[in-house]
Amino acid sequence: MKIIILFASCLILLPTLGSGFALDSENRLDSFTNRQVFAPGEPLFVYGNSIADSPVLIRLSSPNDNIIHFEQIVTKNDGSFHYFVMNWPSVSDNTPYGTYILEIIAESGAVSDELNLKFTETSSLVNVPVIRNVNTIVFAPETGAINNVFRVYVQTSSDGLLIGNEPDEILGTSHVHLPNGQVQSLENSLEMLHQGLYYVDYLPALEGTHVFHMVTFDEGYISHGSAATNVLMEDISGISRQVVALNQSLIETSDELKKLKSETSGFGSTLENASGNIDQSVSTISKSVANMEEGSSQLNSLLFPIVASIAIILALQIVIIARRR
């Protein structure tokens, strides 16, 4: 009974607290919520009018595009509907503080309403100026190479939601600071990847540091983001290819050295064998010389008596001849 009384009291207060879109007679869809700002634990109701006895889809999305709640209901015979969506949960990675989008879809997607809801620490309202937080984040590679295209990404958001459609409208004054001090405009160069996500394919022609300065301008609010890329004569991939080629050359040189070493080791054994043969030949020659010396001494010993005898005979003949005269 307490829940029914609370729900009825909320419905009574809904027209004063809710906000939505004006009734469209052609679309026949009008939707409201019990409030626009919520804190953890507070209930969220949606109500409105559409086609009688027709389905209505209710979908709640978080700032990081997660579907927090999804349900299909059917309108009453007078076309009205009211639905308790949820009690807001505690803050987490899945349900962070920020702007949530509540979509009410009727006629099988033919018509729809979108309500922006705020999820904060407290739902107490104070009279302060409305300030939007527009953020610009730039993603650029740390290094690049001359005459090699690299891609730079840009993200534009406001209060946790991605914003922007045409890149020339939201990022029209973005530019690049070149190493020589000149400034190059990126107007008409940026492309849209997704709502709030853009990129540019940049071809550097100078060596040095290139600073990408992205400027977001949306509904009177401006935001700046920068990132730097150091452009080299050759990129890391080219240097890696050279290192691979050098390693291949070193491997081939190592293989050649191994072959030379194996061949040199064969030469060593051959030289050792030749040296052994030479030593053996020298030993044999030495023995032959010794034998020749021994034979010569024996021959001398044999010839000496003969020579002596001949000398004696010659002497005797000379004496005999002298006596005859």
MOUR-V593597 format. One record per residue. N is the residue number from 1. RES is the residue in one small letter. SS is DSSP state (helix for helix, strand for strand, loop for the rest). NEAR is the number of other ideal C-beta (glycine too) atoms within 12 Angstrom. D_LAST is the distance of its C-alpha to the last C-alpha in Angstrom with 2 decimals. Layout:
n=N res=RES ss=SS near=NEAR d_last=D_LAST
n=N res=RES ss=SS near=NEAR d_last=D_LAST
This chain:
n=1 res=m ss=loop near=7 d_last=189.96
n=2 res=k ss=helix near=8 d_last=188.21
n=3 res=i ss=helix near=12 d_last=185.54
n=4 res=i ss=helix near=11 d_last=188.19
n=5 res=i ss=helix near=11 d_last=190.15
n=6 res=l ss=helix near=17 d_last=187.00
n=7 res=f ss=helix near=20 d_last=186.02
n=8 res=a ss=helix near=15 d_last=189.53
n=9 res=s ss=helix near=16 d_last=189.57
n=10 res=c ss=helix near=29 d_last=186.22
n=11 res=l ss=helix near=27 d_last=187.56
n=12 res=i ss=helix near=17 d_last=190.55
n=13 res=l ss=helix near=19 d_last=188.30
n=14 res=l ss=helix near=28 d_last=185.78
n=15 res=p ss=helix near=19 d_last=187.52
n=16 res=t ss=helix near=12 d_last=187.43
n=17 res=l ss=helix near=25 d_last=183.85
n=18 res=g ss=loop near=28 d_last=182.06
n=19 res=s ss=loop near=24 d_last=180.52
n=20 res=g ss=loop near=28 d_last=179.40
n=21 res=f ss=loop near=23 d_last=179.81
n=22 res=a ss=loop near=14 d_last=183.04
n=23 res=l ss=loop near=19 d_last=184.59
n=24 res=d ss=loop near=20 d_last=183.48
n=25 res=s ss=loop near=10 d_last=186.08
n=26 res=e ss=loop near=10 d_last=183.51
n=27 res=n ss=loop near=23 d_last=180.84
n=28 res=r ss=loop near=24 d_last=183.45
n=29 res=l ss=loop near=36 d_last=181.28
n=30 res=d ss=strand near=31 d_last=182.17
n=31 res=s ss=strand near=41 d_last=180.37
n=32 res=f ss=strand near=35 d_last=180.61
n=33 res=t ss=strand near=43 d_last=179.23
n=34 res=n ss=loop near=37 d_last=181.07
n=35 res=r ss=loop near=31 d_last=179.01
n=36 res=q ss=loop near=23 d_last=175.89
n=37 res=v ss=strand near=26 d_last=174.22
n=38 res=f ss=strand near=38 d_last=173.40
n=39 res=a ss=loop near=23 d_last=171.97
n=40 res=p ss=loop near=21 d_last=170.47
n=41 res=g ss=loop near=16 d_last=173.14
n=42 res=e ss=loop near=28 d_last=175.64
n=43 res=p ss=strand near=28 d_last=176.96
n=44 res=l ss=strand near=38 d_last=176.34
n=45 res=f ss=strand near=36 d_last=179.09
n=46 res=v ss=strand near=43 d_last=179.15
n=47 res=y ss=strand near=37 d_last=182.26
n=48 res=g ss=strand near=43 d_last=183.60
n=49 res=n ss=strand near=31 d_last=184.96
n=50 res=s ss=loop near=38 d_last=183.50
n=51 res=i ss=loop near=26 d_last=184.53
n=52 res=a ss=loop near=17 d_last=186.84
n=53 res=d ss=loop near=16 d_last=185.23
n=54 res=s ss=loop near=26 d_last=181.73
n=55 res=p ss=strand near=21 d_last=178.39
n=56 res=v ss=strand near=39 d_last=177.00
n=57 res=l ss=strand near=32 d_last=173.44
n=58 res=i ss=strand near=39 d_last=172.87
n=59 res=r ss=strand near=29 d_last=169.32
n=60 res=l ss=strand near=34 d_last=168.19
n=61 res=s ss=strand near=28 d_last=164.71
n=62 res=s ss=loop near=28 d_last=162.94
n=63 res=p ss=loop near=31 d_last=161.04
n=64 res=n ss=loop near=21 d_last=157.74
n=65 res=d ss=loop near=23 d_last=159.21
n=66 res=n ss=loop near=21 d_last=159.80
n=67 res=i ss=strand near=19 d_last=162.89
n=68 res=i ss=strand near=31 d_last=164.97
n=69 res=h ss=strand near=28 d_last=167.96
n=70 res=f ss=strand near=18 d_last=168.77
n=71 res=e ss=strand near=24 d_last=172.04
n=72 res=q ss=strand near=18 d_last=174.34
n=73 res=i ss=strand near=27 d_last=178.10
n=74 res=v ss=strand near=20 d_last=181.09
n=75 res=t ss=loop near=30 d_last=183.85
n=76 res=k ss=loop near=19 d_last=187.46
n=77 res=n ss=loop near=11 d_last=190.07
n=78 res=d ss=loop near=14 d_last=190.95
n=79 res=g ss=loop near=23 d_last=187.30
n=80 res=s ss=strand near=28 d_last=186.86
n=81 res=f ss=strand near=34 d_last=184.11
n=82 res=h ss=strand near=31 d_last=183.19
n=83 res=y ss=strand near=35 d_last=180.15
n=84 res=f ss=strand near=24 d_last=178.67
n=85 res=v ss=strand near=32 d_last=174.97
n=86 res=m ss=strand near=26 d_last=173.65
n=87 res=n ss=strand near=19 d_last=173.64
n=88 res=w ss=loop near=34 d_last=170.84
n=89 res=p ss=loop near=26 d_last=167.94
n=90 res=s ss=loop near=16 d_last=165.97
n=91 res=v ss=loop near=19 d_last=163.34
n=92 res=s ss=loop near=15 d_last=159.89
n=93 res=d ss=loop near=12 d_last=156.90
n=94 res=n ss=loop near=18 d_last=158.90
n=95 res=t ss=loop near=26 d_last=162.11
n=96 res=p ss=loop near=25 d_last=161.22
n=97 res=y ss=loop near=28 d_last=163.66
n=98 res=g ss=strand near=30 d_last=164.19
n=99 res=t ss=strand near=31 d_last=165.99
n=100 res=y ss=strand near=39 d_last=166.77
n=101 res=i ss=strand near=31 d_last=167.97
n=102 res=l ss=strand near=44 d_last=170.83
n=103 res=e ss=strand near=31 d_last=171.07
n=104 res=i ss=strand near=40 d_last=174.27
n=105 res=i ss=strand near=28 d_last=173.73
n=106 res=a ss=strand near=33 d_last=176.58
n=107 res=e ss=helix near=21 d_last=177.04
n=108 res=s ss=helix near=14 d_last=173.62
n=109 res=g ss=helix near=15 d_last=171.86
n=110 res=a ss=loop near=18 d_last=174.04
n=111 res=v ss=strand near=28 d_last=175.35
n=112 res=s ss=strand near=27 d_last=174.05
n=113 res=d ss=strand near=34 d_last=174.58
n=114 res=e ss=strand near=24 d_last=172.04
n=115 res=l ss=strand near=35 d_last=173.16
n=116 res=n ss=strand near=27 d_last=170.91
n=117 res=l ss=strand near=40 d_last=171.37
n=118 res=k ss=strand near=31 d_last=169.99
n=119 res=f ss=strand near=38 d_last=168.61
n=120 res=t ss=loop near=25 d_last=168.46
n=121 res=e ss=loop near=18 d_last=168.65
n=122 res=t ss=loop near=16 d_last=172.37
n=123 res=s ss=loop near=23 d_last=174.93
n=124 res=s ss=loop near=14 d_last=177.05
n=125 res=l ss=loop near=15 d_last=177.57
n=126 res=v ss=loop near=10 d_last=177.56
n=127 res=n ss=loop near=6 d_last=178.26
n=128 res=v ss=loop near=7 d_last=174.85
n=129 res=p ss=loop near=6 d_last=173.35
n=130 res=v ss=loop near=14 d_last=171.52
n=131 res=i ss=loop near=11 d_last=167.79
n=132 res=r ss=loop near=23 d_last=165.25
n=133 res=n ss=loop near=22 d_last=161.72
n=134 res=v ss=strand near=31 d_last=159.46
n=135 res=n ss=strand near=28 d_last=155.81
n=136 res=t ss=strand near=36 d_last=152.71
n=137 res=i ss=strand near=24 d_last=149.44
n=138 res=v ss=strand near=36 d_last=146.24
n=139 res=f ss=strand near=24 d_last=143.25
n=140 res=a ss=loop near=30 d_last=140.03
n=141 res=p ss=loop near=26 d_last=136.37
n=142 res=e ss=loop near=17 d_last=134.31
n=143 res=t ss=strand near=25 d_last=131.50
n=144 res=g ss=strand near=37 d_last=131.14
n=145 res=a ss=strand near=27 d_last=128.74
n=146 res=i ss=loop near=24 d_last=129.04
n=147 res=n ss=loop near=18 d_last=130.24
n=148 res=n ss=loop near=24 d_last=130.95
n=149 res=v ss=strand near=19 d_last=134.64
n=150 res=f ss=strand near=30 d_last=136.07
n=151 res=r ss=strand near=24 d_last=139.66
n=152 res=v ss=strand near=39 d_last=142.04
n=153 res=y ss=strand near=30 d_last=145.19
n=154 res=v ss=strand near=42 d_last=148.50
n=155 res=q ss=strand near=32 d_last=151.35
n=156 res=t ss=strand near=43 d_last=154.83
n=157 res=s ss=strand near=32 d_last=157.53
n=158 res=s ss=strand near=31 d_last=160.87
n=159 res=d ss=loop near=28 d_last=162.19
n=160 res=g ss=loop near=29 d_last=159.77
n=161 res=l ss=strand near=30 d_last=160.55
n=162 res=l ss=strand near=32 d_last=158.22
n=163 res=i ss=loop near=34 d_last=159.80
n=164 res=g ss=loop near=34 d_last=159.30
n=165 res=n ss=loop near=17 d_last=158.98
n=166 res=e ss=loop near=18 d_last=157.68
n=167 res=p ss=helix near=34 d_last=154.58
n=168 res=d ss=helix near=21 d_last=155.31
n=169 res=e ss=helix near=22 d_last=158.69
n=170 res=i ss=helix near=35 d_last=157.67
n=171 res=l ss=loop near=44 d_last=154.12
n=172 res=g ss=loop near=23 d_last=154.47
n=173 res=t ss=loop near=22 d_last=153.22
n=174 res=s ss=loop near=40 d_last=150.07
n=175 res=h ss=strand near=25 d_last=146.82
n=176 res=v ss=strand near=38 d_last=143.14
n=177 res=h ss=strand near=24 d_last=141.67
n=178 res=l ss=loop near=24 d_last=138.25
n=179 res=p ss=loop near=23 d_last=135.23
n=180 res=n ss=loop near=16 d_last=135.61
n=181 res=g ss=loop near=13 d_last=139.20
n=182 res=q ss=loop near=15 d_last=140.96
n=183 res=v ss=strand near=18 d_last=143.67
n=184 res=q ss=strand near=24 d_last=143.71
n=185 res=s ss=strand near=22 d_last=147.02
n=186 res=l ss=loop near=30 d_last=147.18
n=187 res=e ss=loop near=21 d_last=150.47
n=188 res=n ss=loop near=14 d_last=150.46
n=189 res=s ss=loop near=26 d_last=147.21
n=190 res=l ss=loop near=36 d_last=148.62
n=191 res=e ss=strand near=21 d_last=149.44
n=192 res=m ss=strand near=23 d_last=151.84
n=193 res=l ss=strand near=21 d_last=150.43
n=194 res=h ss=strand near=19 d_last=153.64
n=195 res=q ss=loop near=19 d_last=156.73
n=196 res=g ss=loop near=30 d_last=155.46
n=197 res=l ss=strand near=27 d_last=151.79
n=198 res=y ss=strand near=40 d_last=149.88
n=199 res=y ss=strand near=28 d_last=146.30
n=200 res=v ss=strand near=35 d_last=144.26
n=201 res=d ss=strand near=18 d_last=140.87
n=202 res=y ss=strand near=36 d_last=139.08
n=203 res=l ss=strand near=20 d_last=136.00
n=204 res=p ss=loop near=32 d_last=134.31
n=205 res=a ss=loop near=21 d_last=132.45
n=206 res=l ss=loop near=25 d_last=131.51
n=207 res=e ss=loop near=22 d_last=129.35
n=208 res=g ss=strand near=23 d_last=131.16
n=209 res=t ss=strand near=24 d_last=134.32
n=210 res=h ss=strand near=40 d_last=137.27
n=211 res=v ss=strand near=28 d_last=140.63
n=212 res=f ss=strand near=42 d_last=143.25
n=213 res=h ss=strand near=28 d_last=146.72
n=214 res=m ss=strand near=42 d_last=149.44
n=215 res=v ss=strand near=30 d_last=153.06
n=216 res=t ss=strand near=37 d_last=155.90
n=217 res=f ss=strand near=25 d_last=159.37
n=218 res=d ss=strand near=29 d_last=162.18
n=219 res=e ss=loop near=18 d_last=165.94
n=220 res=g ss=loop near=12 d_last=165.57
n=221 res=y ss=strand near=23 d_last=163.06
n=222 res=i ss=strand near=23 d_last=159.44
n=223 res=s ss=strand near=31 d_last=156.30
n=224 res=h ss=strand near=24 d_last=152.65
n=225 res=g ss=strand near=28 d_last=149.45
n=226 res=s ss=strand near=24 d_last=145.80
n=227 res=a ss=strand near=31 d_last=142.33
n=228 res=a ss=strand near=24 d_last=138.87
n=229 res=t ss=strand near=34 d_last=135.78
n=230 res=n ss=strand near=24 d_last=132.33
n=231 res=v ss=strand near=33 d_last=130.76
n=232 res=l ss=strand near=26 d_last=126.95
n=233 res=m ss=loop near=19 d_last=124.49
n=234 res=e ss=loop near=19 d_last=123.95
n=235 res=d ss=loop near=25 d_last=125.99
n=236 res=i ss=helix near=19 d_last=124.94
n=237 res=s ss=helix near=17 d_last=124.47
n=238 res=g ss=helix near=19 d_last=121.93
n=239 res=i ss=helix near=16 d_last=120.06
n=240 res=s ss=helix near=14 d_last=120.17
n=241 res=r ss=helix near=14 d_last=118.69
n=242 res=q ss=helix near=15 d_last=115.84
n=243 res=v ss=helix near=15 d_last=115.26
n=244 res=v ss=helix near=14 d_last=115.23
n=245 res=a ss=helix near=14 d_last=112.74
n=246 res=l ss=helix near=14 d_last=110.56
n=247 res=n ss=helix near=14 d_last=110.75
n=248 res=q ss=helix near=14 d_last=109.71
n=249 res=s ss=helix near=14 d_last=106.73
n=250 res=l ss=helix near=14 d_last=105.76
n=251 res=i ss=helix near=14 d_last=106.04
n=252 res=e ss=helix near=14 d_last=103.82
n=253 res=t ss=helix near=14 d_last=101.27
n=254 res=s ss=helix near=14 d_last=101.36
n=255 res=d ss=helix near=14 d_last=100.72
n=256 res=e ss=helix near=14 d_last=97.74
n=257 res=l ss=helix near=14 d_last=96.35
n=258 res=k ss=helix near=14 d_last=96.75
n=259 res=k ss=helix near=14 d_last=94.84
n=260 res=l ss=helix near=14 d_last=92.07
n=261 res=k ss=helix near=14 d_last=91.94
n=262 res=s ss=helix near=14 d_last=91.64
n=263 res=e ss=helix near=14 d_last=88.86
n=264 res=t ss=helix near=14 d_last=87.08
n=265 res=s ss=helix near=14 d_last=87.34
n=266 res=g ss=helix near=14 d_last=85.58
n=267 res=f ss=helix near=14 d_last=82.83
n=268 res=g ss=helix near=14 d_last=82.42
n=269 res=s ss=helix near=14 d_last=81.91
n=270 res=t ss=helix near=14 d_last=79.45
n=271 res=l ss=helix near=14 d_last=77.52
n=272 res=e ss=helix near=14 d_last=77.50
n=273 res=n ss=helix near=14 d_last=76.12
n=274 res=a ss=helix near=14 d_last=73.44
n=275 res=s ss=helix near=14 d_last=72.54
n=276 res=g ss=helix near=14 d_last=72.27
n=277 res=n ss=helix near=14 d_last=70.05
n=278 res=i ss=helix near=14 d_last=67.80
n=279 res=d ss=helix near=14 d_last=67.59
n=280 res=q ss=helix near=14 d_last=66.71
n=281 res=s ss=helix near=14 d_last=64.03
n=282 res=v ss=helix near=14 d_last=62.51
n=283 res=s ss=helix near=14 d_last=62.51
n=284 res=t ss=helix near=14 d_last=60.79
n=285 res=i ss=helix near=14 d_last=58.16
n=286 res=s ss=helix near=14 d_last=57.58
n=287 res=k ss=helix near=14 d_last=57.07
n=288 res=s ss=helix near=14 d_last=54.62
n=289 res=v ss=helix near=14 d_last=52.58
n=290 res=a ss=helix near=14 d_last=52.55
n=291 res=n ss=helix near=14 d_last=51.41
n=292 res=m ss=helix near=14 d_last=48.66
n=293 res=e ss=helix near=14 d_last=47.49
n=294 res=e ss=helix near=14 d_last=47.57
n=295 res=g ss=helix near=14 d_last=45.58
n=296 res=s ss=helix near=14 d_last=43.02
n=297 res=s ss=helix near=14 d_last=42.58
n=298 res=q ss=helix near=13 d_last=42.25
n=299 res=l ss=helix near=14 d_last=39.68
n=300 res=n ss=helix near=14 d_last=37.65
n=301 res=s ss=helix near=14 d_last=37.85
n=302 res=l ss=helix near=13 d_last=36.57
n=303 res=l ss=helix near=14 d_last=33.69
n=304 res=f ss=helix near=14 d_last=32.36
n=305 res=p ss=helix near=12 d_last=30.95
n=306 res=i ss=helix near=14 d_last=29.38
n=307 res=v ss=helix near=15 d_last=27.71
n=308 res=a ss=helix near=14 d_last=26.53
n=309 res=s ss=helix near=13 d_last=25.08
n=310 res=i ss=helix near=14 d_last=23.22
n=311 res=a ss=helix near=14 d_last=21.83
n=312 res=i ss=helix near=14 d_last=20.65
n=313 res=i ss=helix near=14 d_last=19.03
n=314 res=l ss=helix near=14 d_last=17.20
n=315 res=a ss=helix near=14 d_last=16.01
n=316 res=l ss=helix near=14 d_last=14.78
n=317 res=q ss=helix near=14 d_last=12.84
n=318 res=i ss=helix near=14 d_last=11.16
n=319 res=v ss=helix near=13 d_last=10.34
n=320 res=i ss=helix near=12 d_last=9.06
n=321 res=i ss=helix near=11 d_last=6.69
n=322 res=a ss=helix near=10 d_last=5.50
n=323 res=r ss=helix near=9 d_last=5.45
n=324 res=r ss=helix near=8 d_last=3.74
n=325 res=r ss=loop near=7 d_last=0.00
